[in-house]
Amino acid sequence: MDEAQTSELIKDFGSKFDLHPEVPEGARYSFIVKELIREDGMRAFIECYRPIIKGLDDKVAASYFAGSFGNVALAMQYAISVYSVMPEVSLSSLSVHLIPAEGYWRVAFSLDTWTFSPAPADAEQRICWRNGRLTQFYQETAAPLLSVLSKVSGLGPSEIWGQLPTKFNYYIEMLAAGRHSGLIQTIQADYRYLTDEMPAAVFKLARNPFHVKVRKVEALADPASKVQVRNRCCLYYRTKGGSYCYTCPRLTEEERAKRRAEYRNNTASAQA
């Protein structure tokens, strides 16, 4: 990968996944991820993060942070499939930043050093490379971080990891749209390794958390469209003034139908 491609990929990381080459502008609080794999470090992060998102307990902070960390994992998948490279991401090189935005707080990340491992040209060797690089990321970076997050917050590991699949399924679907057939096949094959082939032990779980059944329901506004039901509840209802999301798996179909009817009636009244 030449300098121009490297620059383009790093720019993509910032715009698409909030993963930056330096501390993002506006960052109010910053933490080195290596410090968060210690229980006291993670506890300090949660104590900082929970009140600013108006969380009623530590589990909310854990759920929100896990969802945000999914952006880093998605960036790895994107780099492998689209650019055929894998950034070197370690606990010591990765930092997390809390940034006030309009009505919420962004969770962004930065990498201190940018080194890329290129995929071999040979197709079979590429498969081995891909499997090894993804396994290393989840085993050495993601699993240690999310394991401590679960232990300190009290939110179960399956709930922590469960924040990632819906985001992945949505993004992979969008990423493949409009691409040429060869790249679509690569994107799908790379994702299939993560969802269907990566051993559960890599995640320190009894089953692979990405191996989930996608369920779709009628969209809130448009009866002709479908949206994914979240794999796990994000716990927004456990924030001050929060409620269950329309795509929350905790909602019954009767409750969802009522939400749709109310939304569409209110929209029609506003337009009348």
N, C-alpha and C positions, 0 to 999 in steps of 0.2 A: 504494500500500500504506500503510495507516494505522499509527499507532504500535503498536496492539495486535498487528497482523499482523507487523510488524517484530520485535517482542519475541518472538512465537511462533516465527518463523523462526530467530532467533538462538539461542533455546533448543533448537530442533530440531537446529541445527548442532552444538551442544555434545553433546547426548545421542546423536545418531545418527552423527556423523562426527568427534567429538573436535576440533571447530574452535570456538574460544572467543573472546569479546570481550576477554579479558585473560589474563594468565599463569595457567594452571590450577594449582589447589592441589596441592602436593607436587612441583612441577617441580624436579628436581635440576640439570639443565643446560639452558640455553636458547641458541638461535642465531638470528640474523636471517637469513632466507633469502637476502637480497641478498648477504650475505657468503659464502654457500655456492656462489655461481656463480663465485667465484674459486677456482682450484685449491688455494691454500693454505688457504682457508676450508673447503672441502669436505674436505681432508685432515685438518684439525683435528677436524672433526665425526666422520669415520670413525674416527680414532684414539681418540676418546671413546666412540663407540657400539659398536665391534667387541668390546672386551673385556667390556663389561657384558652383551652377549648371548651371550658365550662363543663368538664366531665364530672359526673357525680361519684365516680370511683376510679380506681386504677385500671380496671379492665377496659374502660372506654379509651383511655390513653394508649393501651396496648393494641387494641383493635385498630385505631386510627394510624398508629405508627407502623404497624405491620402492613396495612394497606399502602402506605406511602413507600415503604421499603420495596414493595412490589415493583415500583418504577425502576429501581436499580436492577432487579432481576430481569425485568422486561428489556432493559437496555442491553443486557448480555445476550438475550435471545435475538434481538434485533441486529446486533453487530455480527453475530455468527451467521445468521441467515442472509442478510442483505449485503454485508461487506466482507464476509468470510474471514473475519478476524475476531479475536477475543481480548478485551482489555484485561490487564492484570489488576484485579481488584482484591485487596487484602484488608483485613480488619484495621491494620495500622495506617493504610493509605487513604481510608474512607472516612469522611466526616459528615455529620448531619447538622443542618441549620434550620432554625425556626424563624420564619419571616412573616411579620404582620401584613395582611392584605386586606382588601375591602370585605369586611364582615367575617373573615376567617384567618387562620394561620397556615401558611404553606410550610410543608416539610420538604426541604431541598437537600441535596447531597453534593459533595465535591470530592475529587480525587487529587491527592497531592502530586502523584506522578502518573504519567500516561505512557504505558508500554503495551504494545499490542503483539499478541501471538497470532501469526498468520496461519490460515488453513493450508494443508498440503494440496497440491494440484490433483493428485490421484484420488478418485472417488472413494475407494475403500479406506485409504489412509485418512481421508477427511472425516469419515464416520468415526473412526477411532479417536481422532483429534477432538471432534465435537463432543463425543461422549465423555472423554477425559476432562475437557475444560469445564463443561457444565457440572459434572460431578464434583470437581474441585471447588467450584464456586459455591455450590449448595452445601457441601460437606464442611468446608473450611471457613466460609464467611457467613452464609445465610443461617445455617443450622445453629452454630454457636450463639449468634446474636438473638435469634428468635427463641431459643431454648431459655436463655436468661430472661428475656422479656416475659415469657410465660411464667417462669418461676417467681419473679418479683411481683408481677401484677396479679397473679392468681387466675388469669385467663388460660384455659386449657390449650395445649399445643395444637390440637386439631382446629380450634377456633382461631388461633393465631395464624396458622398456615392457610386456613380457610378463607382469609381475606384476599388471597392472591388469585385463585383460579378464575373467578368471574371477570376480573380485569384482564387477565391473560386471554381468555376466550374471546372477549370483545375485541381486544387489540389485534390479535392474530388474524381474526376475521377481516378487520379493516385493513391490515397490512397486506393481506393477500389480494384484496380487491383491486382490480385494474392492473395487476402485474402480469408479466408474460408467463406462459405456462411453466417454463423451466424453473423460474424463481418461485412460483406458487408451490410447486412440488417440493422444492428445497425447504421453504418455510413450513410446510405441513409435515415433512419428514422430520425436521429438527424439533418441531413442537411435539410430534408423536413420541420421540425419544423421551422427552421430559414427562409427558403425561402417562405413557403406557409402559415404558421400558426401564426408566430409572428406578433402582431398588429403593424400597421404603427406608432401609437402614441409612441411606444417605441423609435423609431428613430427620433421623432419630425418631421415627414414627413406626407404627405397626403397618401402615399402608401409605402409598404414595398420595400426598394431598392434592396433587394436580389431576389425579384420575377420578374425575367426577362426571356425573350425568348433567348435561345442560338442559335446563327447563325454561321454556319461553311462555310468556303470557301476553295478552292483548295490551298494547301500549295505552298509557293513560289518556293521551289526547286523540290518537288516531286508531280507530278500530281495525284498519287495514294493516297496521304494523305490529310487530312483535318485539318484545324486549326480554332480556334474560332476567330470571329471578336470581338474586344473589345466592351464591353458594352458602354463605354464612351471614348472620346478622352483623352489621357493622357497629351496633350498639349506640347508634345516634339517639335512640329513645332514652339512653342513660346520660344524656347531656341536659343541661338546664334549658327547659322549654322545648326539648326534642320530642320526636315521635317516631313511630315505625315508618320506614320508607315504603313507597309503593311496591318496590321489588323485594321487600324483606321476606325471607322464607318463613318468618313467624306469622305472617298474615294468612288468614284463610282466604279461599277464593271468593267467599261471600263478602268479606271485608274489602277485597280488592275491587269487586264489582261495584260496591257502594262508593268507593273512592272515585272510580271512573265516572259514575253517574253524577256525583256531586261536582267533579271538576268540569265535566262537559256542560252541565246546567249553568254553572257559574260563568263559564266562558261564553256560552250563548247569550246569557243575560247581559254580560259586559259589552257584547258586540251589537246588541239590539238597539 
